[in-house]
Amino acid sequence: MSSAAVWHEVECGGYTADLAVWEALADPVDGPVLELGCGTGRVGLHLARRGCEVWAVDADPSLLEALAARAAAERLAVHATCADIRALELDREFGLIVAPMQLLQMLGGGAGRRAALDRAAAHLAPAGRVAAGIVEPAAASLDGPAAALPDLRERDGWVYSSLPVAVGSTGGGVEIRRLRQSVSPDGSLSQEVHTDRLDPLDANALEAEAASAGLRPAGRLEVAPADGYLGSVVVILEGP
Ligand SMILES: C[S@@+](CC[C@H](N)C(=O)[O-])C[C@H]1O[C@@H](n2cnc3c(N)ncnc32)[C@H](O)[C@@H]1O
């Protein structure tokens, strides 16, 4: 497993607070569901275990490799594709397209986000919906994450730990700093501070931007803060 996949697993793999939202959206869908920015498959594999036909897209081939290995180990059929979602071309339509964990705030700002919304709209089946999780800058607070325990994983004798040490609003967006530590099998410690930055976005702005892709607001669902993760809003959009 690549270093990117290991840290992805450490920092995202244990997050479960949003799964009930994706289940509730996917369960009634008759036909395939598309996950944008699927990573190593936290959400996609969860939905596939519930019987959903899942298509999963990510730009990082090493994360998709880890997803494919997990799907094969569980004999789950997940169609994994390596692509940039801002230029997505899959020759099929979906009743539900999900973008969990702030993906729309990781696309280089408004232009990237609008391109991704256009491509999502182009892949919607009639009456299909797009659902995207976002962290609104107003929800970014030090309290929960700073009080959190580190996320831990052991792999091949190495122990990996990631602790959120600072979260805050910056330049209108959200900055999350984590202390990443790894201990090798012979006991030596390496560490670094890793920073993720999320583009500024709130639910009102996303709904307004989505209009240019022909998508209309169709509700919002809240995901409460939990275990060191910020709370988020899942914005639901429907096609024409
Ligand atoms: C925060 S992770 C979320 C992973 C997974 N959906 C989950 O909820 O656990 C965001 C993912 O989006 C992927 N990603 C970021 N920009 C992308 C792009 N332009 N096209 C496709 N994938 C992208 C990253 O590689 C990463 O795996």
The ligand as an SDF file (V2000), in Angstrom:
LIG
                    3D

 27 29  0  0  0  0  0  0  0  0999 V2000
  -11.2810   13.5070    1.6720 C   0  0  0  0  0  0  0  0  0  0  0  0
  -11.0220   12.2250    0.5290 S   0  0  0  0  0  0  0  0  0  0  0  0
  -12.5710   11.3810    0.6290 C   0  0  0  0  0  0  0  0  0  0  0  0
  -12.4650    9.9160    0.3240 C   0  0  0  0  0  0  0  0  0  0  0  0
  -13.7650    9.1190    0.4340 C   0  0  0  0  0  0  0  0  0  0  0  0
  -14.8110    9.6520   -0.4230 N   0  0  0  0  0  0  0  0  0  0  0  0
  -14.2580    9.0900    1.8480 C   0  0  0  0  0  0  0  0  0  0  0  0
  -15.2790    9.7240    2.1190 O   0  0  0  0  0  0  0  0  0  0  0  0
  -13.6350    8.4370    2.6970 O   0  0  0  0  0  0  0  0  0  0  0  0
  -11.1110   13.0630   -1.0490 C   0  0  0  0  0  0  0  0  0  0  0  0
  -10.7110   12.1900   -2.2150 C   0  0  0  0  0  0  0  0  0  0  0  0
  -10.9310   12.9130   -3.4270 O   0  0  0  0  0  0  0  0  0  0  0  0
   -9.8850   12.6280   -4.3260 C   0  0  0  0  0  0  0  0  0  0  0  0
   -9.8000   13.7540   -5.2690 N   0  0  0  0  0  0  0  0  0  0  0  0
   -9.4030   15.0270   -5.0010 C   0  0  0  0  0  0  0  0  0  0  0  0
   -9.4780   15.7760   -6.1270 N   0  0  0  0  0  0  0  0  0  0  0  0
   -9.9460   14.9700   -7.1050 C   0  0  0  0  0  0  0  0  0  0  0  0
  -10.2400   15.1710   -8.4770 C   0  0  0  0  0  0  0  0  0  0  0  0
  -10.0670   16.3620   -9.0680 N   0  0  0  0  0  0  0  0  0  0  0  0
  -10.7150   14.1290   -9.1930 N   0  0  0  0  0  0  0  0  0  0  0  0
  -10.8910   12.9070   -8.6140 C   0  0  0  0  0  0  0  0  0  0  0  0
  -10.6130   12.6660   -7.3100 N   0  0  0  0  0  0  0  0  0  0  0  0
  -10.1530   13.6810   -6.5650 C   0  0  0  0  0  0  0  0  0  0  0  0
   -8.6440   12.4740   -3.4620 C   0  0  0  0  0  0  0  0  0  0  0  0
   -7.6390   11.7040   -4.1180 O   0  0  0  0  0  0  0  0  0  0  0  0
   -9.2350   11.7750   -2.2400 C   0  0  0  0  0  0  0  0  0  0  0  0
   -9.1840   10.3880   -2.3810 O   0  0  0  0  0  0  0  0  0  0  0  0
  1  2  1  0
  2  3  1  0
  2 10  1  0
  3  4  1  0
  4  5  1  0
  5  6  1  0
  5  7  1  0
  7  8  2  0
  7  9  1  0
 10 11  1  0
 11 12  1  0
 11 26  1  0
 12 13  1  0
 13 14  1  0
 13 24  1  0
 14 15  1  0
 14 23  1  0
 15 16  2  0
 16 17  1  0
 17 18  1  0
 17 23  2  0
 18 19  1  0
 18 20  2  0
 20 21  1  0
 21 22  2  0
 22 23  1  0
 24 25  1  0
 24 26  1  0
 26 27  1  0
M  CHG  2   2   1   9  -1
M  END
$$$$
